[in-house]
Amino acid sequence: MNSRSFRPSRPRHTPLPVATPPELVWLHDGTRFRATLWPDVSFETETAPGRWEAAEPDEEALASAALGVGATQWRRYLEYAPVPVREFIGRFQLNRMAALAVAIKCPGLAGELAAAPALTAFLAAHRDLRGGGGPAWEEIEAVHERDGVFGVLQWLGLPASRQTLAVLRNIVDPDLPRQLLEPLRAALWEPAAVWALEHAPALTDEKLAAACQPLAA
C-alpha cells in the first residue's frame, strides 16, 4: 500500500480579507454623499453607481449626516485622524459632519476652535449668515491669516471683541441649533445681553435662548 496516501493533506489557508479604510457615507434629498479618509479628506457626491465627484455639501446636507452616520462609523473613521482632530470632532454630536468640514477647510483656525468650539457652528453656516453665493472657505482662511480670529468674527458679522470670544468659550454644548445662530449673533451686539452672557458660569441652550428672547419680542 502506498504510504503516501495516508499523509494528511496540508490545510489550505484562506487569505484574510483586507480591511477597507472606512469612509462616511450618507443620503440627503436622494443624493449620496461621502467624506473620504484622512489625510486627504474631501466631500463627494455619487453621480452614478460607483462614480463619485467632488462636491460642497450645503448646511442641510451636512445636517442630514446626523441621521445617516452612526457612532460606530464615526469611531472607525476617526481612528485614522490625528488626535487633536479626533478630540475636537468628538465634542459634537448633531453637527459632527459640519465640524469635520470646518476642521478640514479651516486648518489654520484649529487653535481658536479648540478654545471656542461654538465658533464652529457659525463658520459652518457662513453661507446662510452672510448671504450670497457658494462657500468661502479660502476667504475665511485668508481673513484669518491677515487679521486673526477677530477678523474672522467681523467677517461672520459678530462683534470682533474679547467679550464675544468669552461668550463663545462659555457655551457648554458647541452643537448650537441652527435657529439659535442668528438671534445669538444679534444678542452679541447688545451690551446688556453681552454682559449677562459673559458673566454666566456655563451657557446652556436654555440660557442662550433666554438671552435672545427679548430681542425677538
VEXDREN-2710 file (C-alpha; in Angstrom, 1 decimal):
% VEXDREN-2710
k/r/px/py/pz
1/MET/0.0/0.0/0.0
2/ASN/1.3/3.4/-0.8
3/SER/2.1/5.1/2.4
4/ARG/1.8/8.5/0.8
5/SER/-2.0/8.0/0.5
6/PHE/-2.2/8.2/4.4
7/ARG/-0.4/11.5/4.6
8/PRO/-2.7/14.3/5.8
9/SER/-3.3/16.9/3.3
10/ARG/-1.9/20.4/4.1
11/PRO/-4.7/22.8/5.1
12/ARG/-5.3/25.5/2.6
13/HIS/-5.0/28.9/4.1
14/THR/-7.7/31.3/3.1
15/PRO/-6.2/34.8/2.7
16/LEU/-7.6/37.2/5.3
17/PRO/-9.7/39.9/3.8
18/VAL/-8.0/43.3/3.6
19/ALA/-9.8/45.9/5.7
20/THR/-11.1/48.7/3.6
21/PRO/-10.5/52.1/5.2
22/PRO/-13.8/53.5/6.4
23/GLU/-15.5/56.4/4.6
24/LEU/-18.5/58.3/5.9
25/VAL/-21.5/57.8/3.5
26/TRP/-25.0/59.3/4.0
27/LEU/-28.1/60.2/2.0
28/HIS/-29.6/63.6/1.6
29/ASP/-32.6/64.5/-0.6
30/GLY/-32.0/61.5/-2.7
31/THR/-28.2/62.1/-3.2
32/ARG/-25.5/60.0/-1.7
33/PHE/-22.6/62.0/-0.1
34/ARG/-19.4/60.8/1.4
35/ALA/-16.3/62.1/3.3
36/THR/-13.1/60.3/2.2
37/LEU/-10.4/59.2/4.6
38/TRP/-7.7/61.1/6.3
39/PRO/-5.4/62.8/5.5
40/ASP/-6.7/63.7/2.1
41/VAL/-10.3/64.3/3.2
42/SER/-12.8/65.5/0.6
43/PHE/-16.5/65.7/0.2
44/GLU/-18.1/64.0/-2.8
45/THR/-21.4/63.1/-4.3
46/GLU/-22.3/59.9/-6.2
47/THR/-23.2/61.0/-9.7
48/ALA/-23.7/57.4/-11.0
49/PRO/-23.4/54.0/-9.3
50/GLY/-19.8/53.8/-8.0
51/ARG/-18.8/57.1/-9.6
52/TRP/-18.0/60.0/-7.2
53/GLU/-17.2/63.6/-7.9
54/ALA/-16.0/66.4/-5.6
55/ALA/-18.8/68.5/-4.1
56/GLU/-19.6/71.1/-1.4
57/PRO/-22.5/69.8/0.7
58/ASP/-24.6/72.7/2.0
59/GLU/-25.6/73.1/5.6
60/GLU/-28.7/70.9/5.2
61/ALA/-26.7/68.1/3.6
62/LEU/-24.2/68.2/6.4
63/ALA/-27.0/68.2/9.0
64/SER/-28.5/65.1/7.3
65/ALA/-25.4/63.1/8.3
66/ALA/-26.6/63.1/11.9
67/LEU/-29.2/60.6/10.8
68/GLY/-27.1/58.7/8.2
69/VAL/-23.8/58.2/10.0
70/GLY/-23.8/56.3/13.3
71/ALA/-21.5/56.3/16.3
72/THR/-19.7/53.1/15.2
73/GLN/-18.9/54.6/11.7
74/TRP/-17.6/57.7/13.3
75/ARG/-15.4/55.8/15.7
76/ARG/-13.8/53.7/12.9
77/TYR/-13.4/56.8/10.7
78/LEU/-11.7/58.9/13.4
79/GLU/-9.2/56.2/14.3
80/TYR/-7.4/57.5/11.2
81/ALA/-7.5/61.1/12.2
82/PRO/-4.9/63.0/14.2
83/VAL/-5.6/63.0/18.0
84/PRO/-6.4/66.8/18.2
85/VAL/-8.9/66.5/15.3
86/ARG/-10.4/63.4/16.9
87/GLU/-10.9/65.2/20.2
88/PHE/-12.3/68.3/18.5
89/ILE/-14.9/66.4/16.4
90/GLY/-15.8/64.2/19.4
91/ARG/-17.2/67.3/21.2
92/PHE/-20.0/67.4/18.6
93/GLN/-23.0/65.1/18.1
94/LEU/-25.7/66.5/15.7
95/ASN/-23.2/68.9/14.0
96/ARG/-20.3/66.4/13.8
97/MET/-20.2/66.4/9.9
98/ALA/-20.2/70.2/9.9
99/ALA/-17.4/70.2/12.4
100/LEU/-15.4/67.8/10.2
101/ALA/-16.0/70.2/7.2
102/VAL/-14.7/73.2/9.3
103/ALA/-11.7/71.2/10.6
104/ILE/-10.5/70.3/7.1
105/LYS/-11.4/73.6/5.4
106/CYS/-10.0/75.9/8.1
107/PRO/-6.9/74.1/9.5
108/GLY/-5.4/77.5/10.4
109/LEU/-8.2/78.1/12.9
110/ALA/-7.6/74.8/14.9
111/GLY/-6.3/76.6/18.0
112/GLU/-9.1/79.1/18.2
113/LEU/-11.7/76.4/17.5
114/ALA/-10.3/74.2/20.3
115/ALA/-10.6/77.1/22.7
116/ALA/-14.1/78.2/21.5
117/PRO/-15.7/75.3/19.7
118/ALA/-19.1/77.1/19.5
119/LEU/-17.5/79.3/16.8
120/THR/-17.7/76.1/14.6
121/ALA/-21.4/76.4/14.1
122/PHE/-21.1/80.0/12.8
123/LEU/-18.3/79.0/10.4
124/ALA/-20.3/76.0/9.1
125/ALA/-23.3/78.2/8.5
126/HIS/-21.4/81.2/6.9
127/ARG/-23.2/80.9/3.6
128/ASP/-26.6/81.5/5.2
129/LEU/-25.4/84.0/7.8
130/ARG/-23.6/86.2/5.2
131/GLY/-26.0/85.6/2.3
132/GLY/-24.8/85.4/-1.3
133/GLY/-23.3/82.6/-3.3
134/GLY/-21.3/79.5/-2.5
135/PRO/-18.9/78.6/0.2
136/ALA/-16.0/80.9/1.0
137/TRP/-13.6/78.6/2.9
138/GLU/-10.5/80.1/1.2
139/GLU/-11.6/83.6/2.1
140/ILE/-12.1/82.6/5.7
141/GLU/-8.5/81.3/5.8
142/ALA/-7.2/84.4/4.1
143/VAL/-9.1/86.7/6.6
144/HIS/-7.7/84.7/9.5
145/GLU/-4.1/84.8/8.1
146/ARG/-4.4/88.6/7.7
147/ASP/-6.4/89.7/10.7
148/GLY/-6.5/86.7/13.1
149/VAL/-9.6/85.4/14.9
150/PHE/-11.0/88.9/15.4
151/GLY/-11.0/89.4/11.6
152/VAL/-13.0/86.1/11.3
153/LEU/-15.5/87.3/13.9
154/GLN/-16.0/90.5/12.0
155/TRP/-16.3/88.6/8.7
156/LEU/-19.1/86.5/10.2
157/GLY/-21.0/89.6/11.4
158/LEU/-20.1/89.0/15.0
159/PRO/-18.6/91.7/17.3
160/ALA/-14.8/91.5/17.0
161/SER/-14.1/91.6/20.7
162/ARG/-12.8/89.6/23.6
163/GLN/-16.3/89.6/25.1
164/THR/-17.5/87.7/22.0
165/LEU/-14.8/85.1/22.5
166/ALA/-15.5/84.8/26.2
167/VAL/-19.2/84.1/25.5
168/LEU/-18.4/81.5/22.9
169/ARG/-15.9/79.8/25.3
170/ASN/-18.6/79.7/28.0
171/ILE/-21.1/77.8/25.8
172/VAL/-21.4/74.3/27.3
173/ASP/-22.5/72.4/24.2
174/PRO/-21.0/73.6/20.9
175/ASP/-23.7/71.8/19.0
176/LEU/-25.6/75.0/18.6
177/PRO/-29.1/74.7/17.0
178/ARG/-29.2/76.4/13.6
179/GLN/-32.2/78.5/14.6
180/LEU/-30.2/80.0/17.5
181/LEU/-27.3/81.4/15.5
182/GLU/-28.9/84.5/14.1
183/PRO/-30.6/85.5/17.4
184/LEU/-27.3/84.9/19.3
185/ARG/-25.4/87.0/16.7
186/ALA/-27.9/89.8/17.3
187/ALA/-27.7/89.5/21.0
188/LEU/-23.9/89.8/21.0
189/TRP/-24.3/93.3/19.6
190/GLU/-26.4/94.3/22.7
191/PRO/-24.3/95.5/25.7
192/ALA/-26.7/94.3/28.3
193/ALA/-27.0/90.8/26.7
194/VAL/-23.3/90.5/26.3
195/TRP/-22.6/91.4/29.9
196/ALA/-25.1/88.8/31.1
197/LEU/-23.8/86.1/28.8
198/GLU/-20.1/86.9/29.5
199/HIS/-20.7/86.5/33.3
200/ALA/-22.7/83.4/33.2
201/PRO/-20.6/80.5/34.5
202/ALA/-22.0/78.0/32.0
203/LEU/-24.1/78.8/29.0
204/THR/-26.6/76.2/28.1
205/ASP/-29.0/76.3/25.1
206/GLU/-31.8/77.4/27.6
207/LYS/-29.7/80.3/28.9
208/LEU/-28.7/81.4/25.4
209/ALA/-32.4/81.3/24.2
210/ALA/-33.4/83.3/27.2
211/ALA/-30.9/86.0/26.5
212/CYS/-32.0/86.1/22.9
213/GLN/-35.7/86.2/23.7
214/PRO/-36.1/89.9/24.5
215/LEU/-34.7/90.7/21.0
216/ALA/-37.3/88.5/19.3
217/ALA/-40.2/90.2/21.2
END
